[in-house]
Amino acid sequence: QASADDLAAARLSLSQQLTATYLQLRNTEAQQAILRDSIDDYQQALRLTQDRFQGEIASELDVARARHQLASAQADLDALQVHQAMLRHALAELVGAPASGFSVGVMAQAPTLPQVPTDLPSALLQQRPDIAAAERRVFAANAGIGVARAAWFPQLSLTGLFGGQTSGSSALLDAGNRYWALGPLAALPVFDGGRRKAAKAEAYAEFDAASAQYRATVLAAIRQVEDQLTLLRQLDAQRGHEDDAVQAARRAEQIARDRYAGGAVSYLDVVSAQTDARQAQLGLQDIQSRQLQASAALMAALGGGWAR
């Protein structure tokens, strides 16, 4: 039974690894979408600065900054595409498929964040296969103590015996060499060099070790659950602040564009505002991905989810 639970624990671990890799893949897709939108904006900004430069309104420095910004975003997009390919290859390995022919369909929308119950009973930990395996080993060790203690008990036989014993062939038929017995017989351990005593001590030691391992497994499970719950709470608060940052950065970007078009500021202000807006959007997407991964890790820490 413990071995079967070990197999279930391995499958759960594989499922968690597969889920985490899949969510990372979806995160790279969302980040690429943000960068593509930014690249479109940067291309428009570059055309604007080039037109202003030809009209002797903007300097060549503004054009160089616009080109640098566009090229930097394109390089970031290339890096994300490479990372996406690596994650896709990792998914192929996890599902047992060749990486060269493996593909993942595009999702219409990102996975939704599950709602974690406000009260998670500790009884949910009983569905974790590693805890079940440790519990089975405690039971087995306890049974081993019974086996070791039973070795001290007399060994009974309820059959009757009749025959002879001798130390040599010359006295084979002597009357003194005959023995007989009827009724139960008992074989008592007299001297075994301490073997039974050592076996009993070993059985108790195995029980103590199994009990300690069970306790350690339960404590680790509780820590994993608490870690993910704490992380989810912090990420939820962080997401609210990042939402505000995205809105403010977008507003600043729009103001900088308008002021640059009116000749009130240099293009450096536009570059700074656009960079801040892009980083804020990527930061918000990263938080959303971390929330999904923390939810998946919490499900795994509970043995597969919070539904009983």
C-alpha positions in Angstrom: 0.0 0.0 0.0 2.8 2.4 0.8 4.4 1.6 -2.6 1.1 2.4 -4.3 1.0 5.7 -2.5 4.6 6.4 -3.6 3.5 5.9 -7.2 0.5 8.3 -6.6 2.9 10.9 -5.1 5.1 10.6 -8.2 2.2 11.1 -10.5 1.0 14.2 -8.4 4.5 15.6 -8.6 4.6 15.1 -12.4 1.2 16.7 -12.7 2.4 19.8 -10.7 5.5 20.1 -12.9 3.4 19.8 -16.0 1.0 22.4 -14.8 3.7 24.9 -13.8 5.5 24.5 -17.2 2.2 25.0 -19.0 1.3 28.1 -17.1 4.8 29.5 -17.8 4.2 28.9 -21.5 0.9 30.8 -21.4 2.7 33.6 -19.5 5.3 34.0 -22.3 2.4 34.1 -24.8 0.7 36.9 -22.9 4.1 38.8 -22.6 4.6 38.5 -26.3 1.2 40.0 -27.0 2.1 43.0 -24.8 5.4 43.4 -26.6 3.8 43.2 -30.0 1.4 46.0 -29.0 4.3 48.0 -27.8 6.3 47.4 -31.0 3.3 48.7 -33.0 3.3 51.9 -30.9 7.1 52.2 -31.2 6.9 51.9 -35.0 4.3 54.7 -35.1 6.5 56.8 -32.8 9.5 56.2 -35.1 7.6 57.3 -38.1 6.5 60.4 -36.3 10.0 61.4 -35.3 11.3 60.7 -38.8 8.6 63.0 -40.2 9.4 65.7 -37.6 13.1 65.3 -38.3 12.5 65.8 -42.1 10.4 68.8 -41.2 13.3 70.1 -39.1 11.1 70.0 -36.0 12.8 67.1 -34.2 16.5 66.3 -33.9 18.4 63.3 -35.1 18.8 62.3 -31.5 15.0 61.8 -31.2 15.1 59.5 -34.3 18.0 57.5 -32.8 16.1 57.1 -29.5 13.0 55.9 -31.3 15.0 53.4 -33.3 16.8 52.1 -30.1 13.5 51.7 -28.3 11.9 49.7 -31.2 15.0 47.5 -31.6 15.1 46.8 -27.9 11.5 45.7 -27.8 12.0 43.5 -30.8 15.1 41.9 -29.1 13.0 41.2 -26.0 10.3 39.6 -28.2 12.9 37.4 -29.8 14.1 36.3 -26.4 10.6 35.4 -25.3 10.0 33.4 -28.4 13.1 31.3 -27.6 11.9 30.9 -24.1 8.5 29.8 -25.3 10.2 27.2 -27.6 12.2 25.8 -24.6 9.0 25.5 -22.5 7.2 23.8 -25.3 10.0 21.3 -25.6 9.8 20.7 -21.8 6.1 20.0 -22.1 6.8 17.5 -24.9 9.2 15.7 -22.6 6.8 15.6 -19.7 4.0 14.1 -21.8 6.4 11.6 -23.5 6.3 13.2 -27.0 9.1 14.2 -29.4 9.9 17.9 -29.0 10.2 18.4 -32.8 6.6 17.6 -33.6 4.9 18.8 -30.4 2.7 21.9 -30.5 0.3 23.6 -28.1 -2.8 25.4 -29.4 -3.3 29.1 -28.8 -5.8 30.0 -26.0 -8.4 32.6 -26.7 -8.0 33.9 -23.1 -5.7 33.2 -20.2 -6.6 30.7 -17.6 -8.8 32.1 -14.9 -7.7 32.3 -11.3 -9.6 29.8 -9.1 -11.2 31.0 -5.9 -9.5 29.5 -2.9 -12.0 28.7 0.0 -11.6 30.9 3.0 -11.4 27.9 5.3 -9.4 24.9 4.3 -9.8 22.0 6.8 -6.6 20.2 7.8 -8.4 16.9 7.0 -7.6 17.7 3.3 -4.0 16.8 4.0 -5.1 13.2 4.4 -5.6 12.9 0.7 -1.9 13.6 0.1 -0.3 10.3 -1.1 3.1 11.0 0.6 1.3 11.3 3.9 -0.6 8.2 3.3 2.6 6.3 2.4 4.3 7.5 5.5 1.3 6.4 7.6 1.3 2.9 6.0 5.0 2.5 6.8 4.2 3.4 10.5 1.6 0.6 10.5 4.1 -1.8 8.9 6.8 -0.9 11.4 4.3 -1.4 14.3 3.4 -4.9 12.9 7.2 -5.6 12.7 7.4 -5.0 16.5 4.7 -7.7 17.0 6.7 -10.1 14.8 9.9 -9.5 16.8 8.1 -9.9 20.1 6.4 -13.1 19.0 9.9 -14.6 18.4 10.2 -14.8 22.2 7.1 -16.8 22.6 7.2 -20.6 22.8 6.6 -22.4 19.5 3.7 -24.9 20.0 3.0 -28.0 18.1 -0.2 -30.0 18.6 0.9 -33.2 16.9 2.1 -36.4 18.6 5.7 -37.6 18.0 7.2 -41.1 18.1 10.6 -42.2 17.0 14.2 -42.5 18.0 17.4 -40.5 18.4 21.0 -41.7 18.5 24.5 -40.5 18.2 25.8 -43.5 16.4 24.7 -46.5 14.5 25.8 -49.0 17.1 23.1 -47.9 19.5 20.4 -47.4 17.0 18.0 -49.9 18.5 18.7 -49.3 22.1 15.7 -48.6 24.3 17.3 -45.5 25.6 17.4 -43.9 22.2 13.7 -44.1 21.7 11.4 -41.1 22.5 7.8 -40.4 22.3 5.4 -37.6 23.1 1.7 -36.9 22.9 0.0 -33.6 23.1 1.3 -30.0 22.6 5.1 -29.5 22.5 6.9 -26.2 23.3 10.2 -25.0 21.9 11.6 -22.4 24.2 14.4 -20.0 23.1 17.3 -20.6 25.5 20.4 -19.1 23.9 20.6 -17.5 20.5 23.5 -15.1 20.9 21.2 -12.1 21.4 19.7 -12.4 17.9 16.1 -12.1 19.1 16.9 -9.2 21.4 18.6 -7.4 18.6 15.7 -8.1 16.2 13.3 -6.6 18.8 15.4 -3.5 19.2 15.7 -3.1 15.5 11.9 -3.4 15.1 11.4 -0.6 17.7 14.0 1.5 16.0 12.3 1.1 12.6 9.0 2.1 14.2 10.6 5.2 15.7 12.1 6.1 12.3 8.8 5.6 10.5 7.0 7.7 13.1 9.6 10.5 12.8 9.3 10.4 9.0 5.5 10.5 9.2 5.7 13.6 11.5 8.2 15.3 9.2 6.0 14.6 6.1 3.0 16.1 7.8 4.9 19.2 9.0 6.3 19.7 5.5 2.8 19.4 4.0 1.5 22.0 6.4 4.4 24.3 5.6 3.8 24.0 1.9 0.1 24.8 2.3 0.8 27.8 4.5 3.5 29.1 2.1 1.2 29.1 -0.9 -1.7 30.7 1.1 0.7 33.5 2.2 2.0 33.9 -1.3 -1.5 34.1 -2.7 -2.5 36.8 -0.2 0.6 38.9 -0.9 0.2 38.5 -4.7 -3.4 39.6 -4.5 -2.3 42.8 -2.7 0.6 43.3 -5.1 -1.7 42.9 -8.1 -4.0 45.7 -6.8 -1.0 48.1 -6.6 0.3 47.0 -10.0 -3.1 47.7 -11.5 -2.8 51.2 -10.3 0.7 51.5 -11.6 -0.4 50.3 -15.1 -3.2 52.9 -15.2 -0.9 55.7 -14.1 1.8 54.7 -16.6 -0.6 54.6 -19.5 -1.9 58.0 -18.6 1.7 59.4 -18.4 2.5 57.8 -21.7 -0.5 59.5 -23.4 0.4 62.9 -21.9 4.0 62.6 -23.0 2.9 61.8 -26.5 0.5 64.7 -26.7 3.1 67.1 -25.3 5.8 65.8 -27.7 3.4 66.3 -30.6 2.8 69.8 -29.5 6.6 70.4 -29.1 6.4 70.9 -25.3 8.8 68.1 -24.4 11.6 66.2 -25.9 11.3 62.6 -27.2 13.3 61.4 -24.2 10.1 62.0 -22.1 8.1 59.9 -24.5 10.7 57.1 -24.4 10.7 57.1 -20.6 6.9 57.1 -20.4 6.6 54.3 -22.9 9.2 52.2 -21.1 7.4 52.7 -17.8 4.1 51.6 -19.3 5.6 48.5 -20.9 7.3 47.4 -17.7 4.2 48.0 -15.7 2.1 45.8 -18.1 4.7 43.1 -18.1 4.9 43.3 -14.3 1.1 42.9 -14.0 1.2 39.9 -16.3 3.9 38.3 -14.3 1.9 38.7 -11.1 -1.1 37.1 -12.7 1.0 34.2 -13.8 2.5 33.8 -10.4 -1.0 33.8 -8.9 -2.0 30.9 -11.2 1.1 28.9 -10.4 0.7 29.5 -6.6 -2.9 28.2 -6.9 -1.7 25.1 -8.7 1.0 24.6 -6.1 -1.6 24.9 -3.3 -3.7 22.3 -5.0 -0.7 20.0 -5.2 0.1 20.7 -1.5 -3.4 19.6 -0.6 -3.0 16.3 -2.5 -4.8 17.4 -5.7 -7.2 20.2 -4.7 -9.6 21.5 -2.1 -12.7 19.6 -3.3 -13.4 16.6 -1.1 
